[in-house]
Amino acid sequence: MSATTQHGHELVLIPAGSFVMGSDEFDLEAPERTVELPAFEIDRSPVTVAQYLRFARETGHALPADFPSVEQLDADPRRAQHPVERVSWYDAVTYAEWAGLRLPTEQEWERASRGADGRRWPWGDRFDESRAVVWDNAKALGVTTVPIEQFPGGESADGVRHLAGNVEEWVMDALLPYPGSSHSSPSASGECRVLRGGSWFYTNEYARGSFRRGALPEFTGYDGAGGPGFRCARSV
C-alpha cells in the first residue's frame, strides 16, 4: 500500500509491529533485540536529483557539490532519476520540512530494510550483486549512483527500494551506543548523525540492514567518492 504526496513522494506504509534490530557481530550494532514500532510511511526510493532540483528552485536553497548541470541533465535525462548525493544532514532536514515530511528515525529505517523477520539485506540473508550497486560491482559496471528504477530485485519485503547501496542515507538520530552496548568511541558521543545503507563507494558489508556509522551533520562527502543522500518518512 502506498500514497503519493504533492511533491511527488511515493510513500510505502510499514505496518505496526515488532522486528529484529541490531546485530551482535559488532559492538556499535549490538545488542540484537526485538523492537516494537507503530505504523509509519517511508519513501519507496531515495530523494532524486529531480526532486531536489525542484526544492532548490522553489526555495533558493543551494545545490550540493557535484550536482549535475542543466546540460548534463539534457544530455542524459535518466540522470534526474538518480538519488541526490553530497547533501548534509541539515540540507536533508530542510528538504524534508519543505516536503511536509521528516527524516526517518534509525529504528524506522532499519525496519524498512530488514522487514519483520530481521533479514541481513533487504531481500534476504545472502548478498546478491544483481540486487544493489556497491563497491563490489560498481567498478565493473562503470557506474557510481544508478537510477531509482534500476535493481528492482533489491526491494525490501515491503517494496522499498535502494536501502542497500547506491547512496548512504541520513536518518534523524544522533549516533550513540545502543542501550546495553559496550561500544565507546568519540564518534558515538552524540555529535554525529547516523548514516545507513552503504553506497556505491562502500563494500556490501556496509549495506547490511543493521550497519550504522556516523558523520558530523555538516558532512557532505568527498570529491570523487560521493556523499550522503536521504529519503523521507512520516508518522501515521
N, C-alpha and C positions, 0 to 999 in steps of 0.2 A: 504494500500500500504506500502510495507516495502522493505528495502535493507539490505544486509549483507556485512560487511566490511572484510578486510583481517585478522583482529584479531578476527573474529567471533562474532561481534556485530550485532544483528538484530535490525535495526533502523526503527521506525514507523514514517511515515510522519504525522505531525499535520498541517492541512491547515491554511492559514492566516485567520484572522477574530477576532471577539470580544468574550469575555467571562466575566462571573461574577467572580470577585476576592475579597477575603476578607470576613469578617463577622462582623456584628455589635454586636455579642454576647460577644466578649472580646476585650478590647481596643488595645491589641497588634495585633489583626487581622483586626481592623477597620481602615477606613470605608469601607463598602461594596461598590463596584464601578464597572463600566464596563471598561475593558482594551482591547485595540486593539494590536494584535501581528502579526508580519509577520510569514510566514510558517517556520517550523523547524522540525528536526528529533530528536527522543529521543529513547533510548534503550527500547526494549519491556520488558526487565527484568533487575533487578539489576545485577551488575557485580558479577560473580560467583567465587567460590573457584578455579575452574579450570582455569578460565581466569586470575585471579590474580596470580596463581602459574606460569603460562606461562610468565607473565610480570616479576615476580621476577627472574625466571631462566634466562631470556634473558638480564636483566639489572643489576642483582646483588642487586636489591632493597630488603631491609629486609622484611621478612614476619611479619604480625601483631601478637599480642598476641593471644593465643588460636587457632592459625591456625592448622588445622588437620595435623597429621603426615602422612608420606607415608604409614605406617602400618594401620592407621585408614582409609585412602582412599582405600587401597587394600581390607580391610575387609568390607567396605561399599562404593561401587563405586558411589552410589547416593549422597554421601556427597559432591562430587566435584561439584554438581549442586545446592548446597545451595548458597545463597548470601554470599559473603565475608563480614565479620564484624570486628569491632575493628580497623578500619583504620582512620587515622587522615585526616583532610581536605587537608593537604599538600600531603599526600600519594595519595589521590583521584585525586588531580590536576596533580600530576606527572604521574599517570597511564593514565589519560585521554590524556595528551600530547603525551605519548608513543603510544597510540592507534590512534593518529591523530584526536582526538575528544576534547571535553571540558566538564566541568560540566554544567548542565542546569542552566539557571537563575531561580530565585524564581518564576517569572511570568510563564515561560515555564513549570516548574514542576507543578504548580497549574493548569494551563490549561490542561495538560495531565491527571491530576487526575480528575478534575471536569467536563471536557467536555465543550462544548459551552453553556450548559444550567445551569451551576453553581451547580451541584449536591453536596450533602453533603459528600458522599463516592463515590468511582469510579463507582459503579454500580447503585447508586440511593440515596434516602434520608432516608432510614431505614437501620440500621446496621444489618448484617446477618452473624452469626458465621460460616456459611458454605462457606463463600467467602474470609476469611482472617484469619491469625493467629495473635492474640493479646493476652494480658494477660487474657482476659475473657475466652478464650478456650485453651490456650497453656498448662496450668497446667493439665486440664482434658485430653488433648490429649497426654500428656507426651512428649512434644516437646519444642524446642526453635525455631531455624530457620527451614524452610522446603524447599525442592527443588523448583526451579522456575516453574516447571510444575504443582505443586500442587495448589489447589484452583483456577481452571480455571474460575469459576464463578465470580471471583473478578476482572476480567479485566475491564478497563475503556471503555467508549464509542468508543474510537479509538483503542482498543485492547492492551493497555499497562497493564502489569501485576505487581502485588505486590506494588502498590502505597499506599496501606493501610496495615500496619503491616509488619511482617517478620523482616526487618531491617529498621531503620530510615535512611534517605539519606541526605548526604551533597548536597547543591547547591552552586552556585558561590558566592552569595551575602553575604555581611555583614548584621548582624541583626540591623536594625534601625526601629523606628516607621514609619508607612506609612504616607505620607503627609495628614494632616488633623486629625491624630490620637492624642488622649490626653495621650497616654501611655508615661511613663517616668520611666526608671529603669537603673541601672548600666549595666545590661546585654545587653541592647539595645542601647548602646552608640557607636557601630561600631567596637568594638574589637572582638566580637564573629561572627562566621559564622552561617548561617541558616541551621537547620536540619528539614526535612519534613517527614511526613508519619507515625510516630509512629513506633512501633516494637512489637515483641513478648513479651517484658518486660513491655509494657505500655497498658493501657486500651483503649477501642475503641474510646474514645473521642480524644485521641492523634492521631488517624488515620484519622480524618476528613481532607478533602482536603484543608481547609483553615488554619488548625493548623500550627503554626510555633513556634519554640523555637531556642535558640542559644547555642553554646558552643565555647570555645576557639579553634582555628584551630588545636592546637596540641592534643585536646581531642581524646581519643580512647576508651572510655567506662570504664567498671568496671569488675573485676573478678566476674564471676557468673551471671552477668547481661547483658552481651553482649556489643555491642557498634555500632557505625555508619558503614553503608555501603554506596553505591552510585550507580548511573547509569550515563551514558554519553549522550551527545547530540551533535548536530552540526547545524549550520545555513544552510539554503537552499538558 
